[in-house]
Amino acid sequence: MPQNEISDVLKLLKAGCSSVATTSTPISAQEQARRQQALIATIAHLRIEDLHLDNDLKRIFQRHVDGEIGDEELAAAIDELNERRFGPLPVSGNGRS
C-alpha cells in the first residue's frame, strides 16, 4: 500500500479513536470497541476504492484495537513497515528525509 494511502488510513483510524494508549496503560472496553469500529470503517472505505490491507498491516492495526499499542506507536509501526518495504521516503512536514 503506498505511503499516501497509509496516511489516509491513519487519519480515518485516528478520527475513530478518542484517546492515546501506551503499552503500559490498558484501554477500556469502550475504547476498544471504538477502535474496532474505526478499523471496520477504514477497511470498508478501502474496499470502495478497491484497496485492501495486507496481513502485516492487519496485524499492526489489530494490536492497536487490542490496546497493545497506542496511536503514536501505531503510526511508528506503520512508518517502520513502510521504510522496510520502500526505503526512507521524504515526506514534508514530518522532519524526516
Contact map, one row per residue, 1 for C-alpha under 8 A:
1110110000000000000000000000000000000000000000000000100000000000000000000000000000000000000000000
1111110000000000000000000000000000000000000000000000000000000000000000000000000000000000000000000
1111111000000000000000000000000000000000000000000000000000000000000000000000000001000000000000000
0111111100000000000000000000000000000000000000000000000000000000000000000000000000000000000000000
1111111110000000000000000000000000000000000000000000000000000000000000000000000000000000000000000
1111111111000000000000000000000000000000000000000000000000000000000000000000010000000000000000000
0011111111100000000000000000000000000000000000000000000000000000000000000000000000000000000000000
0001111111110000000000000000000000000000000000000000000000000000000000000000000000000000000000000
0000111111111000000000000000000000000000010000000000000000000000000000000000000000000000000000000
0000011111111100000000000000000000000000000000000000000000000000000000000010000000000000000000000
0000001111111110000000000000000000000000000000000000000000000000000000000000000000000000000000000
0000000111111111000000000000000000000100010000000000000000000000000000000000000000000000000000000
0000000011111111100000000000000000100110010000000000000000000000000000000000000000000000000000000
0000000001111111110000000000000000000100000000000000000000000000000000100000000000000000000000000
0000000000111111110000000000000000000100000000000000000000000000000000000000000000000000000000000
0000000000011111110000000000000001101100000000000000000000000000000000000000000000000000000000000
0000000000001111111100000000001001100100000000000000000000000000000000000000000000000000000000000
0000000000000111111100000000001000000000000000000000000000000000000000000000000000000000000000000
0000000000000000111110000000001000000000000000000000000000000000000000000000000000000000000000000
0000000000000000111111000000000000000000000000000000000000000000000001110000000000000000000000000
0000000000000000001111111110000000000000000000000000000000000000001011100000000000000000000000000
0000000000000000000111111100000000000000000000000000000000000000001111001000000000000000000000000
0000000000000000000011111100000000000000000000000000000000000000001111000000000000000000000000000
0000000000000000000011111100000000000000000000000000000000000000000000000000000000000000000000000
0000000000000000000011111110000000000000000000000000000000000000000000000000000000000000000000000
0000000000000000000011111111000000000000000000000000000000000000001100000000000000000000000000000
0000000000000000000010001111101100000000000000000000000000000000001000000000000000000000000000000
0000000000000000000000000111111100000000000000000000000000000000000000000000000000000000000000000
0000000000000000000000000011111110000000000000000000000000000000000000000000000000000000000000000
0000000000000000000000000001111111000000000000000000000000000000000000000000000000000000000000000
0000000000000000111000000011111111100000000000000000000000000000000000000000000000000000000000000
0000000000000000000000000011111111110000000000000000000000000000111000000000000000000000000000000
0000000000000000000000000000111111111000000000000000000000000000100000000000000000000000000000000
0000000000000001100000000000011111111100000000000000000000000000000000000000000000000000000000000
0000000000001001100000000000001111111110000000000000000000000001100000000000000000000000000000000
0000000000000000000000000000000111111111000000000000000000000000100000000000000000000000000000000
0000000000000001000000000000000011111111100000000000000000000000000000000000000000000000000000000
0000000000011111100000000000000001111111110000000000000000000000000000000000000000000000000000000
0000000000001000000000000000000000111111111000000000000000001000100000000000000000000000000000000
0000000000000000000000000000000000011111111100000000000000000000000000000000000000000000000000000
0000000000000000000000000000000000001111111110000000000000000000000000000000000000000000000000000
0000000010011000000000000000000000000111111111000000000000000000000000000000000000000000000000000
0000000000000000000000000000000000000011111111100001100000000000000000000000000000000000000000000
0000000000000000000000000000000000000001111111110000000000000000000000000000000000000000000000000
0000000000000000000000000000000000000000111111111000000000000000000000000000000000000000000000000
0000000000000000000000000000000000000000011111111111000000000000000000000000000000000000000000000
0000000000000000000000000000000000000000001111111111000000000000000000000000000000000000000000000
0000000000000000000000000000000000000000000111111110000000000000000000000000000000000000000000000
0000000000000000000000000000000000000000000011111110000000000000000000000000000000000000000000000
0000000000000000000000000000000000000000000001111111000000000000000000000000000000000000000000000
0000000000000000000000000000000000000000000001111111100000000000000000000000000000000000000000000
0000000000000000000000000000000000000000001001100111110000000000000000000000000000000000000000000
1000000000000000000000000000000000000000001000000011111011000000000000000000000000000000000000000
0000000000000000000000000000000000000000000000000001111111000000000000000000000000000000000000000
0000000000000000000000000000000000000000000000000000111111100000000000000000000000000000000000000
0000000000000000000000000000000000000000000000000000011111110000000000000000000000000000000000000
0000000000000000000000000000000000000000000000000000111111111000000000000000010000000000000000000
0000000000000000000000000000000000000000000000000000111111111100000000000000000000000000000000000
0000000000000000000000000000000000000000000000000000001111111110000000000000000000000000000000000
0000000000000000000000000000000000000000000000000000000111111111000000000100110000000000000000000
0000000000000000000000000000000000000010000000000000000011111111100000000100000000000000000000000
0000000000000000000000000000000000000000000000000000000001111111110000000000000000000000000000000
0000000000000000000000000000000000000000000000000000000000111111111110000000000000000000000000000
0000000000000000000000000000000000100000000000000000000000011111111111100100000000000000000000000
0000000000000000000000000000000110110010000000000000000000001111111100000000000000000000000000000
0000000000000000000000000000000100000000000000000000000000000111111110000000000000000000000000000
0000000000000000000011100110000100000000000000000000000000000011111111000000000000000000000000000
0000000000000000000001100100000000000000000000000000000000000011111111000000000000000000000000000
0000000000000000000011100000000000000000000000000000000000000011011111101100000000000000000000000
0000000000000000000111100000000000000000000000000000000000000001001111111100000000000000000000000
0000000000000100000110000000000000000000000000000000000000000001000011111110000000000000000000000
0000000000000000000100000000000000000000000000000000000000000000000001111111000000000000000000000
0000000000000000000001000000000000000000000000000000000000000000000011111111100000000000000000000
0000000000000000000000000000000000000000000000000000000000011001000011111111110000000000000000000
0000000001000000000000000000000000000000000000000000000000000000000000111111111000000000000000000
0000000000000000000000000000000000000000000000000000000000000000000000011111111100000000000000000
0000000000000000000000000000000000000000000000000000000000010000000000001111111110000000000000000
0000010000000000000000000000000000000000000000000000000010010000000000000111111111000000000000000
0000000000000000000000000000000000000000000000000000000000000000000000000011111111100000000000000
0000000000000000000000000000000000000000000000000000000000000000000000000001111111110000000000000
0000000000000000000000000000000000000000000000000000000000000000000000000000111111111000000000000
0010000000000000000000000000000000000000000000000000000000000000000000000000011111111111000000000
0000000000000000000000000000000000000000000000000000000000000000000000000000001111111111100000000
0000000000000000000000000000000000000000000000000000000000000000000000000000000111111110000000000
0000000000000000000000000000000000000000000000000000000000000000000000000000000011111110000000000
0000000000000000000000000000000000000000000000000000000000000000000000000000000001111111100000000
0000000000000000000000000000000000000000000000000000000000000000000000000000000001111111100000000
0000000000000000000000000000000000000000000000000000000000000000000000000000000001100111110000001
0000000000000000000000000000000000000000000000000000000000000000000000000000000000100111111000001
0000000000000000000000000000000000000000000000000000000000000000000000000000000000000001111100011
0000000000000000000000000000000000000000000000000000000000000000000000000000000000000000111111111
0000000000000000000000000000000000000000000000000000000000000000000000000000000000000000011111110
0000000000000000000000000000000000000000000000000000000000000000000000000000000000000000001111100
0000000000000000000000000000000000000000000000000000000000000000000000000000000000000000001111110
0000000000000000000000000000000000000000000000000000000000000000000000000000000000000000001111111
0000000000000000000000000000000000000000000000000000000000000000000000000000000000000000011101111
0000000000000000000000000000000000000000000000000000000000000000000000000000000000000001111000111
